[in-house]
Amino acid sequence: MGCNSCSTGKDGQPKGCKNNGTCGSDGCNKLTVFDWLSNMSLPNGEKPFDIVEVRFKNSRKEFFRNSGDLTLSIGDIVATQAQSGHDIGMVTLTGELVRVQMKKKKEDPNAEDIPKIYRKATQKDIDIWQKVRDREEEIKKRSREIAIILKLQMKISDVEFQGDGSKATFYYTAEERVDFRQLIKDMAKAFGIRIEMRQIGYRQEAQRLGGIGSCGRELCCSTWLTDFRSVSTSAARYQQLSLNPQKLAGQCGKLKCCLNYELDLYLDALKDFPSQDTKLFTEKGMAFCQKADIFKSKLWFSYKEDPSNWHMLSKEQVVEIINKNRKKEKVASLEEYAVDNIVDDDKVVFENVVGQDSLTRFDRPKRRTNKSNNNNKKRRNNKNKKRRQRNA
């Protein structure tokens, strides 16, 4: 998905366009959208949709009206309307897919307050934009120092300059409400710009900063995930995961969003599955569930008096016993049901019909053959015989 500048050089080192995700190909960016309608023409008499989607730093996207009928395509740098002055962003989507995106985000395309696109960015606009972007890391470090001096319980995670350099938005996270009035005064005096403070959640912070998850891939929130659904510990319980906070928490410190990915599949499988709180009553005693395998439809039960001895039952068998218990009937024991589920370990699961050797045959150390040993022995005997003849 990357542009040509992302290829490696002659010495094997990655080139990199050094635009930090703002290159014109839009392949290195976060939340990139593929316009699968780009090669299709509109019906006769149909006008193209006059609203485009523009992306700014990181994952912030907004919709703007193309009132000047500019010819825009994905990757174009444009100057857009802001509260004061103008901002610089990159077009990420045009055409009818923008209408779909607006409907998904519940925004009215006929609203009159949709900001406008002024023009395509000139080289002067881009130079000013790149210059103020280069100042962001330095200002973020200095603003954190000011917040520490003022003893504010907050973390400034990111700074985003407006395209014309007249305003900077500081994104921060905090557990409680923070009085940052003095902070704004000090930063405005130190940096000489207008300041806007915007509080974000820990998931939004991870989305803006990005990172690598425990799965080895980039964070879902910074690459393709557009909405944050609430994740609860019940999602881990349904999937029979251990409630270990260190394993269930993501980079943001909250429960991982991927816990919701397979949750619907587990809930569908659990609809006709006996509850793990089920108790079975037999003539041998009461039994309770120790373990359940949802997709293999197996449950393991043990008697209350002998909890270490587990008996594997199928889902149908457990349902049969439950129905008998509801009629106040007791089965003889779990063993008579578990006998049918015993797996024969001597049964051949795989047989080599091709005649191939073991795949680990090359891992075994080579043994010296008897032939080589015999030759060495004969050689030593001949040397000893010649030595005795010389001495005689």
Secondary structure, 3 states (H helix, E strand, C coil): CCCHHHCECCCCCECCCCCCCCCCCCCCCCCCCCCCCCCCCCCCCCCCCCEEEEECCCCCEEEEECCCCCCCCCCCEEEEECCCCEEEEEEEECCHHHHHHHHHCCCCCCCCCCCEEEEECCHHHHHHHHHHHHCHHHHHHHHHHHHHHCCCCCEEEEEEECCCCCEEEEEEECCCCCCCHHHHHHHHHHHCCEEEEEECCHHHHHHHHCCECCCCCECHHHHCCCCCCCCCHHHHHHCCCCCCHHHHECCCCCECHHHHCCHHHHHHHCCCCCCCCCEEEECCEEEEEEEEECCCCEEEEEECCCCCCCEEEEHHHHHHHHHHHHCCCCECCCHHHHHHHCCCCCCCCCCCCCCCCCCCHHHCCCCCCHHHHHHHHHHHHHHHHHHHHHHC
